[in-house]
Amino acid sequence: MKHVLAAAAKSRKRTRVVVAVAVLAAGYGTAQAYAGPVSGSCGNVTVTNAGELSAAAGNACAHDIGVRGVISSPKAITLAPGQRLTGTTNDAAIVFPKAVDGVQLSSDNTVSKLRIQADSAQRAIFNDTNASGLGTVTLSHVTTTGQVQLLAQGRVRSGHVAVDGLDIVAADTSSQPRPSYTFYGGPLESRQGAFQIWNRQPDASSVVTADLRGITVGRPNAPVLGSGVAVFGATGLTVPTPDNAPVGDVLHQLSQHPHSGSVRVSTIDTGALYTDGGLTPVDPSNGNAIVGSAAVLVGAQAPVQTLHVGGQITTTGLTAGATDIFSDVGSMTYDGSVETFGPTGIAIVTWPRIGTLTTKAAVTTHGVGSRGLNAYAGHIDTVRMHDIHTEGAGAPAIDIFASINDLGIDGNVETTGVPGPSLVLGHYTVVPSDALRVAEGGTVDSAHVSGTVSTTAPGTAAVLVGQNSRIGTLCVGKGIQATGLGSQPVDNTGTLTLKCPAPSH
């Protein structure tokens, strides 16, 4: 019996040893997979310093690179095709020195749960244009200092960009090339965005698609320098065209049938956006090109299905607007306030075709030529906005050259500025600070303002309808008022029907 018990004990001991060895082996395998990198490590690799990070990024076999803690890298990091770079700790970050770009993507890369910190004038995340294509690039819960720039040029002709949470704390795009159009005889340039997608390919078969959600840019007292969120197809646009087609029709056709590389966006969804367009309104090196920027900038050949701004927009600088739209957009919605500071800081500019435009808070501009809503060309189905207030000279609150089916304002439309210089179709022209201005062939089928439509400065009109322009019906709930010397409540040389109430005198 003793021998039997002894044998059983030995058997149990061997079993425990075998189990223990198996557990250790399993644990060792897991630890080995994440402990690297060592030469030739594959699969999941965790890195804690610059040498390990560089080795892992240079090893195509390391598909998932986990970043633990803060790593200072002396040089840019290039991810191999298919690699994923993920923070594994709450403080996970990669920091780059001055004058060094950050993480370069190739194709089918993911960056998530990570802080990428470069100098604000550098690119924190960018792509290798010698790669065969973007594939699918995914940025998820990423914070950067420095620009995020994705270009289709060189060998890159296609790809999809998916963003789900991107906070760009600081960026300066002043030194980056600027998309440029020829607009009414002169060049018009746009500053790149802190987040920028730009398809620069010359042929229409090149298409980049994008779904962009949860992007925030800048801080209240520290805006990014340049534009905020920008998407552009290839430039080369010239208007007017040789056949003098209306600019809105030209841009609509380019949205539907691009002539060169395009970007097609399902969603742009942002939080708060703070931008500073800088102090240079013209570029003498390019024929005195007018240089502009916007918190949201949708260039030609970059149609967007849904644009939603979930936070406030604040812009400063010269020709620094809140939203400038050169492609078709299905719907535009602003949850927070929209405010601009600076000459020609137009709050919302639309050119081709817009489905619905909705603002849920006040739109306010401060500066010469800084209009509230400027429907420059094309068509808008429905507009629903709250209070619109402009303070500068030459700054109409609502300035319409396009056609609008239904214009509704839940609040007041008011201006306080005198006539002054305003940028109209690429040229500065003296414009009165009218409150509701429909001119140059613009039309509104029906308009309703629940509050007042008013001006307080001399030489203005609360409602102006110019020659060949029309407001089918206008209802103003609390009156039309013009209190400045030589001003008038209604200046109508076109077609206007007032239904409620009659203008006050």
C-alpha positions as CSV (number, residue, x, y, z in Angstrom):
1,M,0.0,0.0,0.0
2,K,2.9,2.3,0.8
3,H,4.3,1.7,-2.6
4,V,0.9,2.5,-4.2
5,L,0.6,5.8,-2.3
6,A,4.1,6.8,-3.1
7,A,3.6,6.1,-6.7
8,A,0.4,8.1,-6.7
9,A,2.1,11.0,-4.9
10,K,4.9,11.0,-7.5
11,S,2.3,11.0,-10.3
12,R,0.5,14.0,-8.8
13,K,3.8,15.8,-8.4
14,R,4.7,15.1,-12.0
15,T,1.2,16.3,-13.0
16,R,1.7,19.5,-11.0
17,V,5.1,20.0,-12.6
18,V,3.7,19.4,-16.1
19,V,0.8,21.8,-15.5
20,A,3.2,24.3,-14.0
21,V,5.5,24.0,-17.0
22,A,2.6,24.4,-19.4
23,V,1.4,27.5,-17.5
24,L,4.8,29.0,-17.5
25,A,5.2,28.2,-21.2
26,A,2.0,29.9,-22.0
27,G,2.9,32.8,-19.8
28,Y,6.3,33.0,-21.4
29,G,4.8,32.9,-24.8
30,T,2.5,35.8,-24.0
31,A,5.3,37.8,-22.3
32,Q,7.7,37.1,-25.1
33,A,5.1,38.4,-27.6
34,Y,4.8,41.7,-25.8
35,A,8.2,42.0,-24.3
36,G,10.3,42.6,-27.4
37,P,11.3,43.8,-29.7
38,V,14.2,41.6,-30.3
39,S,15.6,41.0,-33.8
40,G,13.0,39.2,-35.8
41,S,10.1,39.7,-33.3
42,C,6.7,39.2,-34.9
43,G,3.2,39.8,-34.0
44,N,2.6,42.0,-30.9
45,V,5.6,44.0,-29.7
46,T,5.8,46.5,-26.8
47,V,8.4,49.3,-27.0
48,T,9.6,51.6,-24.2
49,N,12.4,53.6,-25.9
50,A,13.5,55.1,-29.2
51,G,15.7,52.2,-30.2
52,E,13.0,49.6,-29.7
53,L,10.5,51.8,-31.5
54,S,12.8,52.3,-34.5
55,A,13.5,48.5,-34.7
56,A,9.9,47.5,-34.4
57,A,8.8,50.0,-37.1
58,G,11.6,48.8,-39.4
59,N,10.4,45.2,-38.9
60,A,7.4,44.4,-41.2
61,C,6.8,41.2,-39.1
62,A,5.9,43.3,-36.1
63,H,2.3,44.0,-36.9
64,D,1.1,45.5,-33.6
65,I,3.5,48.0,-31.9
66,G,2.5,48.9,-28.4
67,V,3.9,52.1,-26.9
68,R,4.5,52.1,-23.1
69,G,5.2,55.4,-21.5
70,V,6.8,58.4,-23.1
71,I,9.4,57.8,-25.8
72,S,11.6,60.6,-27.2
73,S,12.5,59.8,-30.8
74,P,15.4,61.7,-32.4
75,K,14.0,61.0,-35.9
76,A,10.8,60.5,-37.8
77,I,9.2,57.0,-37.5
78,T,8.0,55.3,-40.6
79,L,5.4,52.5,-40.2
80,A,5.6,49.5,-42.5
81,P,2.4,48.6,-44.5
82,G,-0.2,47.1,-42.2
83,Q,1.4,48.1,-38.9
84,R,-0.6,49.3,-36.0
85,L,0.8,51.8,-33.4
86,T,-1.1,51.8,-30.1
87,G,-0.6,53.3,-26.7
88,T,-0.7,50.7,-24.0
89,T,-0.6,53.1,-21.0
90,N,-2.5,56.3,-20.2
91,D,0.6,58.4,-20.7
92,A,1.7,56.8,-23.9
93,A,3.4,59.3,-26.2
94,I,6.1,59.8,-28.8
95,V,7.9,63.1,-28.7
96,F,10.0,64.5,-31.5
97,P,12.6,67.3,-31.5
98,K,12.3,70.6,-33.2
99,A,12.4,70.5,-37.1
100,V,11.6,66.8,-37.1
101,D,8.4,65.4,-38.5
102,G,6.6,62.7,-36.5
103,V,5.0,59.4,-37.6
104,Q,5.0,58.6,-41.3
105,L,2.3,56.2,-42.6
106,S,2.7,54.0,-45.6
107,S,-0.5,52.0,-46.2
108,D,-3.2,50.3,-44.1
109,N,-1.8,51.8,-40.9
110,T,-3.6,52.5,-37.6
111,V,-2.5,54.9,-34.9
112,S,-4.6,54.8,-31.7
113,K,-4.7,55.8,-28.0
114,L,-1.5,57.8,-28.4
115,R,-0.1,61.3,-28.1
116,I,2.2,62.4,-31.0
117,Q,4.2,65.5,-30.1
118,A,6.2,67.4,-32.7
119,D,7.0,71.1,-33.1
120,S,3.8,72.9,-34.1
121,A,5.3,73.9,-37.5
122,Q,6.0,70.2,-38.3
123,R,3.7,67.3,-39.3
124,A,2.9,65.0,-36.4
125,I,1.4,62.4,-38.7
126,F,1.9,62.3,-42.4
127,N,2.1,59.8,-45.2
128,D,4.7,58.4,-47.6
129,T,3.7,59.5,-51.1
130,N,6.1,56.8,-52.5
131,A,3.8,54.1,-51.1
132,S,1.5,52.2,-53.5
133,G,-1.5,53.7,-51.8
134,L,-3.0,54.8,-48.5
135,G,-5.1,51.6,-48.1
136,T,-7.2,52.3,-45.1
137,V,-5.6,54.7,-42.6
138,T,-7.2,54.8,-39.2
139,L,-6.6,57.4,-36.5
140,S,-8.5,56.7,-33.2
141,H,-8.2,58.6,-30.0
142,V,-5.1,60.4,-31.0
143,T,-3.7,63.7,-29.6
144,T,-1.1,65.6,-31.6
145,T,1.0,68.7,-31.5
146,G,1.7,69.4,-35.1
147,Q,-0.2,69.0,-38.3
148,V,-1.9,65.8,-39.5
149,Q,-1.5,65.8,-43.3
150,L,-2.5,63.1,-45.7
151,L,-1.7,63.6,-49.4
152,A,-2.5,61.7,-52.6
153,Q,0.4,62.5,-54.8
154,G,3.4,60.6,-56.2
155,R,2.5,56.9,-56.2
156,V,-0.5,57.4,-53.9
157,R,-3.7,57.5,-55.9
158,S,-6.3,56.1,-53.6
159,G,-7.2,55.2,-50.1
160,H,-9.7,55.6,-47.3
161,V,-9.2,57.8,-44.2
162,A,-11.1,56.9,-41.0
163,V,-10.9,59.2,-38.0
164,D,-12.5,58.4,-34.6
165,G,-11.2,60.9,-32.1
166,L,-8.4,63.3,-33.0
167,D,-7.4,66.3,-30.9
168,I,-4.9,68.7,-32.6
169,V,-3.7,70.8,-29.7
170,A,-1.4,73.1,-31.7
171,A,-0.3,73.4,-35.3
172,D,1.2,76.0,-37.7
173,T,0.7,75.4,-41.4
174,S,2.1,78.7,-42.6
175,S,5.0,77.1,-44.4
176,Q,3.0,74.4,-46.1
177,P,2.0,74.7,-49.8
178,R,-1.3,76.3,-50.4
179,P,-4.1,75.1,-52.7
180,S,-4.8,77.8,-55.2
181,Y,-7.6,78.7,-57.6
182,T,-7.8,81.4,-60.3
183,F,-10.8,83.4,-59.2
184,Y,-12.1,86.2,-61.4
185,G,-8.8,87.2,-62.8
186,G,-6.6,86.7,-59.7
187,P,-5.2,83.9,-57.6
188,L,-7.0,82.8,-54.5
189,E,-5.0,80.6,-52.0
190,S,-6.1,78.7,-48.9
191,R,-3.9,77.9,-45.9
192,Q,-3.7,74.2,-45.2
193,G,-5.6,72.8,-42.2
194,A,-4.2,71.5,-39.0
195,F,-6.0,68.4,-40.3
196,Q,-5.5,68.2,-44.0
197,I,-6.5,65.7,-46.8
198,W,-5.5,66.8,-50.2
199,N,-5.7,64.8,-53.4
200,R,-3.2,66.4,-55.8
201,Q,-3.4,63.8,-58.6
202,P,-4.1,65.3,-62.0
203,D,-6.6,62.7,-63.3
204,A,-10.1,62.0,-62.2
205,S,-9.6,58.2,-61.7
206,S,-7.8,59.1,-58.4
207,V,-10.2,59.1,-55.5
208,V,-9.7,59.3,-51.7
209,T,-12.6,58.6,-49.4
210,A,-12.9,59.7,-45.8
211,D,-15.1,59.4,-42.7
212,L,-13.9,62.0,-40.2
213,R,-15.4,62.0,-36.7
214,G,-14.5,63.6,-33.3
215,I,-11.9,66.1,-34.5
216,T,-11.0,69.1,-32.3
217,V,-8.5,71.8,-33.2
218,G,-6.7,74.4,-31.1
219,R,-7.6,75.9,-27.7
220,P,-9.6,79.1,-26.8
221,N,-6.5,81.2,-26.1
222,A,-4.2,79.2,-28.4
223,P,-5.6,78.7,-31.8
224,V,-3.9,76.7,-34.5
225,L,-2.2,78.9,-37.2
226,G,-3.9,78.2,-40.6
227,S,-7.1,76.5,-41.3
228,G,-8.7,73.9,-39.0
229,V,-10.2,70.9,-40.8
230,A,-9.6,71.0,-44.6
231,V,-10.3,68.6,-47.5
232,F,-9.3,69.4,-51.1
233,G,-9.4,67.8,-54.4
234,A,-6.7,68.7,-57.0
235,T,-6.6,72.4,-57.7
236,G,-6.5,74.1,-61.1
237,L,-9.9,75.6,-60.9
238,T,-10.4,78.7,-63.0
239,V,-13.6,80.8,-62.9
240,P,-15.2,82.3,-64.7
241,T,-14.9,79.5,-67.3
242,P,-14.6,80.4,-71.0
243,D,-18.3,79.8,-71.5
244,N,-19.0,82.0,-68.4
245,A,-21.0,79.3,-66.7
246,P,-22.2,80.3,-63.2
247,V,-19.6,79.5,-60.6
248,G,-22.1,77.6,-58.5
249,D,-22.9,75.3,-61.5
250,V,-19.2,74.8,-62.2
251,L,-18.4,73.8,-58.6
252,H,-21.5,71.5,-58.5
253,Q,-20.4,69.7,-61.7
254,L,-16.9,69.3,-60.3
255,S,-18.4,67.8,-57.2
256,Q,-20.3,65.3,-59.2
257,H,-17.9,64.7,-62.0
258,P,-14.4,65.8,-61.0
259,H,-11.8,66.7,-63.7
260,S,-8.9,65.6,-61.5
261,G,-8.1,63.9,-58.2
262,S,-11.0,64.1,-55.7
263,V,-11.8,63.5,-52.1
264,R,-15.3,62.1,-51.2
265,V,-16.3,62.5,-47.6
266,S,-19.2,60.7,-45.9
267,T,-18.9,62.7,-42.6
268,I,-17.0,65.5,-41.1
269,D,-17.9,65.7,-37.4
270,T,-16.0,68.0,-35.1
271,G,-15.9,69.4,-31.7
272,A,-14.6,72.9,-30.9
273,L,-12.4,74.6,-33.5
274,Y,-10.1,77.5,-32.8
275,T,-8.0,78.9,-35.7
276,D,-5.9,82.0,-36.6
277,G,-5.5,82.8,-40.3
278,G,-2.5,85.0,-39.7
279,L,-1.8,88.6,-40.7
280,T,-0.9,88.2,-44.4
281,P,-4.0,88.9,-46.6
282,V,-2.0,88.7,-49.9
283,D,1.0,86.9,-51.2
284,P,3.2,89.1,-53.4
285,S,5.2,86.1,-54.7
286,N,2.1,84.8,-56.5
287,G,0.6,87.8,-58.1
288,N,-0.7,89.3,-54.9
289,A,-2.8,86.2,-54.3
290,I,-5.5,86.6,-51.7
291,V,-4.7,84.2,-48.9
292,G,-7.6,82.9,-46.8
293,S,-8.3,80.3,-44.2
294,A,-11.3,78.7,-42.4
295,A,-12.0,76.6,-39.4
296,V,-13.7,74.2,-41.8
297,L,-12.5,74.4,-45.4
298,V,-14.1,72.2,-48.1
299,G,-12.3,72.7,-51.3
300,A,-13.4,72.0,-54.9
301,Q,-13.8,68.3,-55.9
302,A,-14.3,67.3,-52.2
303,P,-18.1,66.8,-51.7
304,V,-19.3,66.0,-48.2
305,Q,-22.5,64.2,-47.2
306,T,-22.8,65.4,-43.6
307,L,-20.9,68.2,-41.9
308,H,-21.5,68.6,-38.2
309,V,-19.7,71.0,-35.8
310,G,-20.5,69.9,-32.2
311,G,-18.6,72.7,-30.5
312,Q,-18.0,76.4,-30.9
313,I,-16.0,77.9,-33.7
314,T,-13.8,80.9,-33.1
315,T,-11.5,82.4,-35.7
316,T,-9.0,85.3,-35.8
317,G,-6.8,86.9,-38.4
318,L,-7.2,88.4,-41.9
319,T,-9.6,86.6,-44.3
320,A,-10.1,84.0,-41.6
321,G,-13.6,82.6,-41.9
322,A,-15.4,80.0,-40.0
323,T,-16.6,77.8,-42.9
324,D,-15.8,78.0,-46.6
325,I,-17.5,75.5,-48.8
326,F,-16.5,75.0,-52.5
327,S,-18.1,71.5,-53.0
328,D,-21.6,70.1,-52.5
329,V,-22.6,69.4,-48.9
330,G,-25.7,67.4,-48.1
331,S,-26.3,68.9,-44.6
332,M,-24.4,71.4,-42.5
333,T,-25.2,71.7,-38.7
334,Y,-23.5,73.8,-36.1
335,D,-24.4,73.1,-32.4
336,G,-22.2,75.8,-30.9
337,S,-21.7,79.5,-31.4
338,V,-19.8,80.8,-34.5
339,E,-17.6,83.9,-34.0
340,T,-15.0,85.5,-36.2
341,F,-12.6,88.4,-35.4
342,G,-10.7,90.2,-38.2
343,P,-11.2,91.7,-41.6
344,T,-13.2,89.5,-44.1
345,G,-13.7,86.9,-41.4
346,I,-16.9,85.7,-43.0
347,A,-18.7,83.2,-40.8
348,I,-20.3,80.8,-43.3
349,V,-19.6,80.9,-47.1
350,T,-21.3,78.6,-49.5
351,W,-20.7,78.2,-53.3
352,P,-22.3,75.2,-55.0
353,R,-25.2,73.2,-53.6
354,I,-26.2,72.7,-50.0
355,G,-29.1,70.6,-48.8
356,T,-29.8,72.0,-45.3
357,L,-27.9,74.6,-43.3
358,T,-28.7,74.7,-39.5
359,T,-27.1,76.8,-36.7
360,K,-28.3,76.3,-33.2
361,A,-26.5,79.2,-31.6
362,A,-25.6,82.8,-32.5
363,V,-23.4,83.8,-35.4
364,T,-21.3,86.9,-34.7
365,T,-18.6,88.6,-36.7
366,H,-16.2,91.5,-35.8
367,G,-14.3,93.1,-38.6
368,V,-14.5,95.0,-41.9
369,G,-16.2,92.9,-44.5
370,S,-17.0,90.1,-42.1
371,R,-20.4,88.9,-43.2
372,G,-22.5,86.4,-41.3
373,L,-24.0,84.1,-43.9
374,N,-22.7,84.6,-47.5
375,A,-24.5,82.4,-50.0
376,Y,-22.2,83.4,-52.8
377,A,-23.5,81.1,-55.6
378,G,-25.3,77.8,-56.2
379,H,-28.4,76.7,-54.3
380,I,-29.5,75.9,-50.7
381,D,-32.7,74.0,-50.0
382,T,-33.3,75.0,-46.4
383,V,-31.6,77.5,-44.0
384,R,-32.4,77.5,-40.2
385,M,-30.3,79.8,-38.2
386,H,-30.4,81.7,-34.8
387,D,-29.3,85.3,-34.2
388,I,-26.9,86.8,-36.7
389,H,-25.0,89.9,-35.7
390,T,-22.2,91.7,-37.5
391,E,-20.2,94.7,-36.2
392,G,-17.8,95.7,-39.0
393,A,-18.0,98.1,-41.9
394,G,-19.1,96.5,-45.2
395,A,-20.5,93.5,-43.3
396,P,-24.0,92.4,-44.2
397,A,-25.5,89.9,-41.8
398,I,-27.0,87.8,-44.6
399,D,-25.7,88.3,-48.1
400,I,-27.3,86.2,-50.8
401,F,-26.3,85.8,-54.5
402,A,-27.5,82.2,-54.7
403,S,-31.0,80.7,-54.7
404,I,-32.6,79.6,-51.5
405,N,-35.9,77.8,-51.2
406,D,-36.6,78.4,-47.5
407,L,-34.8,80.8,-45.2
408,G,-35.7,80.8,-41.5
409,I,-34.2,82.8,-38.7
410,D,-35.2,82.1,-35.1
411,G,-34.0,85.3,-33.6
412,N,-32.7,88.7,-34.8
413,V,-30.7,89.7,-37.8
414,E,-28.8,92.9,-37.1
415,T,-25.8,94.9,-38.2
416,T,-24.1,98.0,-36.7
417,G,-21.4,98.8,-39.3
418,V,-21.3,101.5,-41.9
419,P,-20.6,100.8,-45.6
420,G,-17.0,99.7,-46.2
421,P,-14.6,97.6,-48.2
422,S,-15.6,93.9,-48.5
423,L,-14.0,91.1,-50.5
424,V,-16.5,90.1,-53.2
425,L,-15.5,87.6,-55.9
426,G,-11.8,88.1,-55.3
427,H,-11.9,91.9,-55.3
428,Y,-12.4,94.5,-52.6
429,T,-15.6,96.5,-53.2
430,V,-17.5,99.0,-51.0
431,V,-20.5,97.3,-49.6
432,P,-23.2,98.6,-47.2
433,S,-23.7,96.7,-44.0
434,D,-27.3,95.7,-44.8
435,A,-29.0,93.2,-42.5
436,L,-30.7,91.1,-45.1
437,R,-29.2,91.6,-48.6
438,V,-30.3,89.8,-51.7
439,A,-28.5,91.0,-54.8
440,E,-26.9,90.2,-58.1
441,G,-29.7,87.8,-59.2
442,G,-30.1,86.1,-55.8
443,T,-33.5,84.6,-55.0
444,V,-35.3,83.5,-51.8
445,D,-38.6,81.8,-52.3
446,S,-39.8,82.3,-48.7
447,A,-38.1,83.9,-45.7
448,H,-39.2,84.2,-42.0
449,V,-37.5,86.0,-39.2
450,S,-39.0,85.6,-35.7
451,G,-37.3,88.7,-34.3
452,T,-36.2,91.9,-35.8
453,V,-34.2,92.8,-39.0
454,S,-32.3,95.9,-38.2
455,T,-29.4,98.2,-38.9
456,T,-28.1,101.1,-36.9
457,A,-25.4,102.8,-39.0
458,P,-25.9,105.5,-41.7
459,G,-26.3,104.6,-45.3
460,T,-27.7,101.1,-44.9
461,A,-30.9,99.1,-45.5
462,A,-32.4,96.6,-43.1
463,V,-33.7,94.7,-46.1
464,L,-32.2,95.2,-49.6
465,V,-33.5,93.4,-52.7
466,G,-31.5,94.4,-55.7
467,Q,-32.2,94.4,-59.4
468,N,-33.0,91.0,-60.9
469,S,-33.2,89.7,-57.3
470,R,-36.3,88.4,-55.5
471,I,-37.7,87.5,-52.1
472,G,-41.0,85.7,-52.8
473,T,-42.4,86.3,-49.3
474,L,-40.8,87.8,-46.2
475,C,-42.3,87.7,-42.8
476,V,-40.6,89.5,-39.9
477,G,-42.1,88.9,-36.6
478,K,-40.9,92.0,-34.6
479,G,-40.3,94.5,-37.3
480,I,-37.9,95.9,-39.8
481,Q,-35.8,98.8,-38.5
482,A,-33.2,101.2,-39.9
483,T,-32.2,103.9,-37.5
484,G,-29.1,105.4,-39.1
485,L,-28.9,108.7,-40.9
486,G,-30.0,108.2,-44.6
487,S,-30.9,104.5,-44.0
488,Q,-34.1,102.9,-44.9
489,P,-36.0,99.8,-43.6
490,V,-36.6,98.4,-47.1
491,D,-34.7,99.1,-50.3
492,N,-36.4,97.2,-53.1
493,T,-35.5,97.4,-56.8
494,G,-36.2,93.8,-57.4
495,T,-39.2,91.7,-56.4
496,L,-40.4,91.5,-52.7
497,T,-43.6,90.6,-51.0
498,L,-43.9,91.5,-47.3
499,K,-46.6,89.6,-45.5
500,C,-46.1,90.3,-41.8
501,P,-45.7,92.9,-40.6
502,A,-45.4,96.0,-42.8
503,P,-42.0,97.8,-42.4
504,S,-41.8,100.4,-39.6
505,H,-40.8,103.9,-40.5
